[in-house]
Amino acid sequence: MTPELAEEKRALRRAMRDARDALETEQREALTVAAIERLAALPLVHDVGTGKVAGYAAFDGELSPAGALAYVRDRGGTVAYPRVYDTAPRLRFHALVGEGVRLRKGRFGISEPPETAPEVRPGEVAVMIVPGLAFDAAGHRLGFGGGYYDGVIDEARAGGAVVIGFAYDFQIVDRCPAGPDDRLVDLIVTDARVIQAGA
């Protein structure tokens, strides 16, 4: 990554964090409800049946997909959450199944499943919902800089998964800085719209 690209990413991360932090509680709740309704209404989520969906537990002001994930689970689907590891693959997904299996605070303070929960490979999921600090209409995604999701998106897509970026509408920018190692998403769902990447 060039120094110019790194600085561009840093600046956009700061701007988006500030914008998220500026949301009032009522505003955040209203936007979350609108985004979840839009996400759950997508046929690939609505009709997932007993399929597997990889989601995430919102952290540090991220838009939370919890309502849509609960909808999938209530309809018989399996929901898997990411867990960070020191060895490759550094991001692995585990299903919350069984009595008393719950998310707990893990590395970086992010809620994650226990290591003993059943692992779900990225290639097994029908849908992968990913957070981000910014997205653009081409499907570029700006994450937190660790490359965790970039390391699993290819495998998910190879297995037939649709990769969905989930964010507030103000996180959609004209151009998201991206390098050759940054992976695209297929769709972006916000509180205001659904964007087909690259359309």
VEXGU-247288 format. One record per residue: residue number from 1; residue in three letters; y, x, z of N, C-alpha, C in turn. Coordinates in steps of 0.05 Angstrom, whole numbers, plus 32768, in hexadecimal, padded with zeros to 4 digits. Each point is the difference from the previous one (the first is absolute). Example, Ala and Ser with C-alpha at 12.3 -4.5 7.8 and 13.67 -1.06 7.14 Angstrom:
2
1  ALA  7F8E  8108  809C  8018  7FEE  8000  8018  8012  8000
2  SER  8015  7FF9  7FF2  8018  8010  8001  8016  7FF1  800E
END
This chain:
199
1  MET  7FE8  8011  8000  8018  7FEF  8000  8019  8012  8000
2  THR  8013  7FF9  7FEF  8018  8010  7FFF  8012  7FFA  8018
3  PRO  8011  8013  8007  8013  7FFA  8016  8012  7FE8  7FFB
4  GLU  8007  7FFC  7FE6  8011  7FE9  7FF9  7FF1  7FE6  8005
5  LEU  7FE7  7FFF  7FF8  7FF0  7FE7  8004  7FFC  7FFB  801E
6  ALA  7FFA  8015  800F  7FFC  7FFE  801D  8019  7FF5  800D
7  GLU  8017  8009  7FF9  8019  7FF7  800C  8006  7FE3  7FF8
8  GLU  7FFA  7FF9  7FE7  8004  7FE5  7FF7  7FEF  7FED  800F
9  LYS  7FE7  8008  8005  7FEE  7FEF  8010  800A  7FFD  801D
10  ARG  8009  8017  800C  800A  7FFF  801B  8017  7FED  8003
11  ALA  8013  8002  7FED  8018  7FEF  8001  7FF9  7FE2  7FFE
12  LEU  7FED  7FFA  7FEE  7FF9  7FE4  7FFC  7FF0  7FF6  8019
13  ARG  7FEF  8011  800C  7FF2  7FF8  8018  8014  7FF9  8016
14  ARG  8015  8011  8003  8014  7FFB  8015  800E  7FE5  7FFB
15  ALA  8008  7FFC  7FE7  800F  7FE7  7FF9  7FEF  7FE7  8005
16  MET  7FE6  8001  7FF9  7FEF  7FE9  8004  7FF9  7FFB  801D
17  ARG  7FFD  8015  800F  7FFB  7FFD  801D  8018  7FF3  800D
18  ASP  8018  8009  7FF8  8018  7FF5  800C  8003  7FE2  7FF9
19  ALA  7FF9  7FF9  7FE7  8002  7FE4  7FF7  7FEC  7FEF  800F
20  ARG  7FE8  800A  8005  7FEC  7FF1  800F  8009  7FFC  801D
21  ASP  800B  8016  800C  8008  7FFF  801B  8017  7FED  8005
22  ALA  8010  7FFB  7FEA  8017  7FEE  8003  7FF9  7FE3  8000
23  LEU  7FE7  7FF9  7FFA  7FF8  7FE4  7FFF  8002  7FF3  801C
24  GLU  800C  7FE9  8002  7FFF  7FF1  8018  7FE4  7FF3  8003
25  THR  7FF8  7FFA  8019  7FE5  7FF6  8005  7FFB  7FE6  7FF0
26  GLU  8012  7FED  8001  7FFC  7FE7  7FF2  7FFD  8005  7FE2
27  GLN  8010  8011  7FF5  8000  8007  7FE4  7FE5  800D  7FF8
28  ARG  7FF7  8012  8011  7FE7  800E  7FFB  7FE9  7FEB  8000
29  GLU  8000  7FEE  8013  7FEB  7FEC  8002  8000  7FEE  7FE7
30  ALA  8017  7FF7  7FF7  8002  7FEF  7FE9  7FF6  800E  7FE7
31  LEU  8008  8019  7FFC  7FF7  800F  7FE9  7FE2  8005  8001
32  THR  7FF6  8005  8017  7FE3  8005  8003  7FF0  7FE7  7FF8
33  VAL  8008  7FE9  800A  7FF3  7FE7  7FF9  8000  7FFC  7FE2
34  ALA  8017  8004  7FF4  8002  7FFC  7FE3  7FED  8013  7FF0
35  ALA  8000  8019  8009  7FEF  8014  7FF3  7FE2  7FFA  8003
36  ILE  7FF9  7FF8  8018  7FE3  7FFA  8006  7FF7  7FE8  7FEF
37  GLU  8011  7FEB  7FFE  7FF9  7FE9  7FF0  7FFC  8008  7FE3
38  ARG  8011  8011  7FF6  7FFD  800A  7FE4  7FE7  8010  7FFD
39  LEU  7FFA  8011  8013  7FE8  8011  7FFF  7FE6  7FEF  8001
40  ALA  7FFF  7FEE  8013  7FE8  7FF0  8004  7FFB  7FED  7FE9
41  ALA  8016  7FF9  7FF1  7FFD  7FEE  7FE9  7FF6  800D  7FE7
42  LEU  8000  801B  7FFF  7FF6  800E  7FE9  7FE2  7FF9  7FFD
43  PRO  7FF8  7FF8  7FE8  7FE3  7FF9  7FFC  7FED  8016  8009
44  LEU  8006  8019  7FFC  7FEE  8015  8008  7FFE  8003  801E
45  VAL  8013  7FF6  800F  7FFE  7FFF  801E  7FF5  7FE5  8008
46  HIS  800C  7FEB  7FF5  7FF8  7FE5  8008  7FE2  7FFB  7FFA
47  ASP  7FF6  800A  7FEA  7FE5  7FFB  7FF8  7FED  8018  8005
48  VAL  8007  8011  8013  7FEF  8018  8004  7FE5  7FF8  800D
49  GLY  7FFF  7FE9  800C  7FE6  7FF6  800B  7FF6  8013  8015
50  THR  7FE7  8009  7FFC  7FF4  8013  8014  8004  801D  7FF8
51  GLY  8013  8005  7FEE  8006  801B  7FF7  800E  8010  8016
52  LYS  8006  8019  7FF9  800D  8012  8014  801C  8006  7FF7
53  VAL  8012  7FFF  8014  801C  8007  7FFC  8008  8016  8013
54  ALA  800D  8015  7FF5  800A  8015  8011  801E  7FFA  8006
55  GLY  8007  7FFE  8019  801B  7FFB  8007  800B  8016  8011
56  TYR  8014  7FFA  8011  800B  8014  8013  800D  7FF1  8017
57  ALA  8003  800E  8016  800F  7FF5  8017  801D  800B  7FFD
58  ALA  8013  7FEE  7FFF  801C  8009  7FFC  8009  8012  8016
59  PHE  8012  8013  7FF9  8009  8014  8012  801D  8007  7FF9
60  ASP  8011  8003  8015  801B  800B  7FFC  8010  7FEF  7FEC
61  GLY  7FFF  7FE6  8004  8011  7FEE  7FEF  7FF4  7FF8  7FE6
62  GLU  7FE7  8008  7FFA  7FF3  7FF8  7FE7  7FFD  7FE2  7FFF
63  LEU  8000  7FF5  7FE8  7FF9  7FE4  7FFC  7FE3  7FFC  8007
64  SER  7FFA  7FED  8011  7FE5  7FFD  800A  7FF0  7FEC  7FEF
65  PRO  7FE8  8008  7FF7  7FEF  7FEE  7FF1  7FEC  7FF0  8012
66  ALA  8005  8002  801A  7FEC  7FF5  8014  7FF9  7FE3  7FFA
67  GLY  8013  7FEF  7FF9  7FFA  7FE4  7FFB  7FEE  7FFC  7FE8
68  ALA  8004  8010  7FEB  7FEF  7FFE  7FE8  7FE4  800A  8006
69  LEU  7FFF  8016  8010  7FE5  800B  8007  7FF0  7FED  8011
70  ALA  800E  7FF2  8012  7FF3  7FEB  8011  7FF5  7FEA  7FEE
71  TYR  8010  7FF9  7FEC  7FF7  7FEB  7FED  7FE7  8008  7FF1
72  VAL  7FFE  8019  7FF7  7FE8  800A  7FF3  7FE8  7FFF  8013
73  ARG  8005  8009  8018  7FEA  8001  8014  7FF6  7FE4  8007
74  ASP  8013  7FED  8003  7FF9  7FE4  8007  7FF0  7FF3  7FEA
75  ARG  8003  800A  7FE7  7FF1  7FF4  7FE9  7FE6  800F  7FFA
76  GLY  7FF9  8012  8012  7FE6  800E  7FFD  8001  801B  7FF4
77  GLY  8018  800A  7FFA  8003  801B  7FF5  7FFE  8016  8015
78  THR  7FFC  8018  7FF8  8000  8017  8012  801A  800F  7FFD
79  VAL  800D  8006  8016  8019  800F  8000  7FFC  801B  800C
80  ALA  8007  8015  7FF2  7FFE  801B  8009  801B  800C  8004
81  TYR  8003  8011  8014  8019  800D  8007  7FFD  801E  7FFE
82  PRO  8015  800F  7FF9  7FFE  801D  7FFE  8000  800E  801A
83  ARG  7FF2  8017  8000  7FFF  8012  8017  8003  801C  7FF5
84  VAL  8011  8010  800E  8006  801B  7FF7  7FEC  8014  800B
85  TYR  7FF7  8012  7FEF  7FED  8015  8007  800B  801C  7FF9
86  ASP  7FF5  8014  800D  8009  801C  7FFA  7FF2  800B  7FE7
87  THR  7FE9  7FF5  7FFA  7FF1  800A  7FE9  8000  7FEC  7FE9
88  ALA  7FFC  8009  7FE8  8000  7FEF  7FE9  7FE8  7FED  8000
89  PRO  8004  7FE7  7FF8  8019  7FF4  7FF9  8010  7FFA  801A
90  ARG  801A  8007  7FFF  8010  7FFE  8018  8007  7FE4  8007
91  LEU  7FFD  7FED  7FEE  8005  7FE4  8006  7FE6  7FF1  7FFA
92  ARG  7FF4  7FF4  8015  7FE7  7FF0  7FFD  8005  7FE5  800B
93  PHE  7FF1  7FED  7FF5  8004  7FE4  8009  7FE8  7FF6  800F
94  HIS  8005  7FF1  8015  7FEC  7FF5  8011  8004  7FE2  8004
95  ALA  7FEB  7FF1  7FFE  8001  7FE2  8003  8001  7FF9  801D
96  LEU  8011  7FEC  8007  8000  7FF6  801B  7FEC  7FE9  8002
97  VAL  7FE7  8007  8005  7FEB  7FEC  8003  7FF2  8006  801A
98  GLY  7FF5  7FEA  800C  7FF2  8003  8019  8011  7FF8  8018
99  GLU  7FF3  7FF9  8015  800D  7FF7  8018  8010  8017  800D
100  GLY  801A  7FFA  8006  8010  8013  800E  800A  8018  7FF0
101  VAL  7FFC  8000  7FE5  800A  8016  7FF0  801D  7FFA  7FF9
102  ARG  8012  8011  8009  801C  7FFC  7FFC  800E  8019  7FF8
103  LEU  8018  7FFC  7FF4  8011  8017  7FFA  800A  800D  801A
104  ARG  8004  801A  7FFF  800B  800E  8018  8013  8016  7FF6
105  LYS  8012  8008  8010  8013  8015  7FF8  7FF1  801A  7FFA
106  GLY  8007  800B  7FE8  7FF3  8019  7FF8  8015  8015  7FFB
107  ARG  7FFA  8011  7FEE  8013  8015  7FF9  801A  7FF5  7FF5
108  PHE  8016  800D  8007  801B  7FF8  7FF7  8008  7FE6  800D
109  GLY  7FF0  7FF5  8013  8007  7FE7  800D  7FF9  7FE8  7FEF
110  ILE  7FF2  8003  7FEB  7FF8  7FEA  7FEE  7FE7  7FF3  800A
111  SER  7FFF  7FE6  8000  7FE7  7FF2  8009  7FEB  8003  7FEA
112  GLU  7FE8  8008  8009  7FEA  8005  7FED  7FE6  7FF7  800D
113  PRO  7FEC  7FFC  7FEF  7FE6  7FF7  800A  7FF1  8018  800E
114  PRO  7FED  7FF9  8011  7FF0  8016  800C  7FEE  800D  7FEB
115  GLU  7FFA  8019  8005  7FEF  800F  7FED  7FE4  7FF4  7FFE
116  THR  7FF8  7FF1  8015  7FE5  7FF4  8000  7FFE  7FE6  7FEF
117  ALA  8017  7FF6  7FF8  8000  7FE7  7FF0  7FF4  8007  7FE4
118  PRO  7FF3  7FED  7FF3  7FF3  8006  7FE6  8014  800A  7FEC
119  GLU  7FF9  8016  7FF2  8012  800B  7FEC  7FFE  7FF0  7FE6
120  VAL  8016  7FFC  7FF3  8001  7FF3  7FE6  800D  8014  7FEC
121  ARG  7FF1  8008  7FEC  800A  8013  7FEC  8016  7FF3  7FEF
122  PRO  8014  800F  7FF8  8015  7FF5  7FEF  7FF5  7FF2  7FE7
123  GLY  7FEA  800B  7FF5  7FF4  7FF5  7FE8  7FF2  7FE6  8005
124  GLU  7FFE  7FF7  8019  7FF2  7FE7  8006  8013  7FE8  8003
125  VAL  801A  8006  8001  8013  7FEA  8005  8009  7FF3  7FE6
126  ALA  8006  7FE6  8002  800A  7FF1  7FE9  801F  8003  7FFE
127  VAL  800C  8003  8018  801D  8002  8002  8007  8015  8014
128  MET  8013  8011  7FF9  800B  8013  8013  801E  7FFB  8003
129  ILE  8008  7FF9  8018  801D  7FFB  8006  800B  8018  800D
130  VAL  8015  800C  7FF4  800B  8019  800A  801E  7FFD  8007
131  PRO  8007  800D  8016  801D  8000  8008  800F  8015  7FF0
132  GLY  801A  8000  8002  8010  8014  7FF3  801D  7FFD  8009
133  LEU  800F  8015  7FFC  801D  7FFF  8007  8010  7FF6  7FE8
134  ALA  7FF6  8004  7FE8  800D  7FF7  7FE8  7FEC  7FFE  7FE9
135  PHE  8006  7FEE  7FEE  7FF0  7FFC  7FE7  8013  7FFB  7FE9
136  ASP  7FF6  8005  7FE8  8010  7FF7  7FE8  7FEE  7FF0  7FEE
137  ALA  800C  7FF4  7FEC  7FF2  7FED  7FEE  7FEA  800D  7FF0
138  ALA  8000  801A  7FFE  7FEB  800E  7FF2  7FE7  8004  8011
139  GLY  8003  7FFA  801A  7FEA  8003  8013  8000  8019  8010
140  HIS  8015  8011  7FFD  8003  8018  8011  8004  7FF7  801D
141  ARG  7FF5  8010  8012  8002  7FFA  801C  8009  8019  800F
142  LEU  8013  7FFC  8013  8008  8015  8012  7FF5  7FFA  801B
143  GLY  7FED  8012  8009  7FF4  7FFD  801A  800E  8011  8015
144  PHE  7FF2  8007  8015  800C  8010  8015  7FFE  801D  7FFC
145  GLY  7FF2  8008  7FEA  7FFF  801D  7FF9  7FE7  800E  8006
146  GLY  7FEC  7FF2  800C  7FE7  800D  8007  7FEB  8000  7FE9
147  GLY  8004  7FEF  7FED  7FED  7FFE  7FEA  7FE6  7FF2  8007
148  TYR  7FFF  7FF2  8016  7FE7  7FF4  8009  7FF6  7FEA  7FEC
149  TYR  8012  7FEE  7FF8  7FF8  7FEB  7FED  7FFB  800B  7FE4
150  ASP  8010  8015  7FF9  7FFC  800C  7FE5  7FE4  800B  7FFE
151  GLY  7FF4  8007  8016  7FE5  800B  8000  7FE9  7FEC  7FFE
152  VAL  8007  7FE5  8002  7FEA  7FEC  7FFF  8005  7FEC  7FEA
153  ILE  8018  7FFE  7FF5  8005  7FEC  7FEC  7FEF  8003  7FE7
154  ASP  7FFB  8018  7FF6  7FF0  8004  7FE9  7FE4  7FF5  8004
155  GLU  7FF4  8005  8017  7FE5  7FF6  8005  8000  7FE2  8002
156  ALA  8014  7FF4  800D  8001  7FE3  8001  8002  7FF4  7FE5
157  ARG  8012  800B  7FEF  8003  7FF5  7FE5  7FE7  8004  7FEF
158  ALA  7FF2  8016  8004  7FE8  8005  7FF1  7FEA  7FEC  8006
159  GLY  8001  7FF5  8019  7FED  7FEC  8008  8009  7FE4  7FF8
160  GLY  8017  7FFE  7FF3  8009  7FE6  7FF7  8015  7FF3  8011
161  ALA  800A  800E  8015  8014  7FF4  8012  801B  7FFD  7FF2
162  VAL  800E  7FEC  8008  801C  7FFD  7FF9  8011  800B  8017
163  VAL  8012  8012  7FFB  8010  800D  8015  801B  7FF3  8001
164  ILE  8006  7FF4  8017  8019  7FF1  8004  8013  800E  8013
165  GLY  8017  8005  7FF7  8016  800A  8012  800C  7FE8  800D
166  PHE  8005  8002  801A  800B  7FEA  8010  8019  8009  800E
167  ALA  8016  7FF4  7FFA  801A  800A  800A  8015  7FEA  7FFF
168  TYR  8016  8005  800F  8017  7FEE  7FFE  800D  8003  7FE5
169  ASP  800C  7FEC  7FF6  800B  8001  7FE5  8016  8016  7FFD
170  PHE  800E  8005  8016  8015  8015  7FFE  7FF4  801C  7FFD
171  GLN  7FE6  8002  8003  7FF2  801A  7FFD  7FF9  8005  7FE3
172  ILE  8006  7FED  7FEE  7FFB  8005  7FE3  8019  800D  7FF5
173  VAL  7FFC  8017  7FF4  8016  8010  7FF6  7FFD  8004  7FE2
174  ASP  8016  8007  7FF3  8000  8004  7FE3  7FEC  8016  7FF7
175  ARG  8000  8016  8010  7FEE  8016  7FFA  7FF7  800D  801A
176  CYS  7FE6  8000  8003  7FF4  800C  8018  7FF8  801C  7FF9
177  PRO  800B  8014  800E  7FF9  801C  7FFA  7FE2  8005  8004
178  ALA  7FF3  800C  7FEC  7FE3  8004  8001  7FF9  8019  7FF1
179  GLY  7FEB  800D  800A  7FF5  8018  7FF3  7FE4  7FFA  7FF5
180  PRO  7FF3  8014  7FF5  7FE6  7FFC  7FF4  7FEA  7FF8  8013
181  ASP  8003  8005  801A  7FEB  7FF9  8013  8004  7FE4  800C
182  ASP  8016  7FF3  7FF9  8006  7FE6  800B  7FF3  7FEA  7FEF
183  ARG  7FF1  7FEF  800E  7FF0  7FEC  7FF2  8010  7FE5  7FFE
184  LEU  7FFB  7FF2  7FEA  800E  7FE7  7FFB  7FF1  7FE9  800E
185  VAL  800F  7FEA  8004  7FF3  7FE7  8009  8000  7FED  7FE8
186  ASP  7FEF  7FEB  8001  7FFD  7FED  7FEA  8014  7FE9  8002
187  LEU  8004  7FF7  8018  8012  7FEA  8006  8012  8007  8017
188  ILE  8017  7FF3  8002  8010  8003  8018  8008  7FE4  8009
189  VAL  7FFA  7FF9  8019  8006  7FE6  800B  8017  8003  8014
190  THR  8015  7FF1  7FFD  8016  8000  8013  8005  7FE4  800A
191  ASP  8014  7FFD  8011  8008  7FE6  800A  800C  7FEF  7FEA
192  ALA  8008  800C  7FE9  800D  7FF1  7FEB  7FF1  7FFD  7FE6
193  ARG  7FEC  8011  7FFB  7FF3  8001  7FE6  7FE7  8010  8000
194  VAL  7FF1  7FFD  7FEA  7FE8  8010  7FFA  8007  800F  7FE6
195  ILE  7FFD  801A  8002  8006  8012  7FE9  7FE6  800B  7FF5
196  GLN  7FFB  7FFB  7FE6  7FEA  800C  7FF3  8009  801C  7FF7
197  ALA  7FF5  8014  800B  8009  801C  7FFB  7FFE  8006  7FE2
198  GLY  8015  800B  7FF5  8000  800A  7FE5  8003  7FEA  7FEB
199  ALA  8003  7FE7  8009  8002  7FEA  7FED  801C  8000  7FF2
END
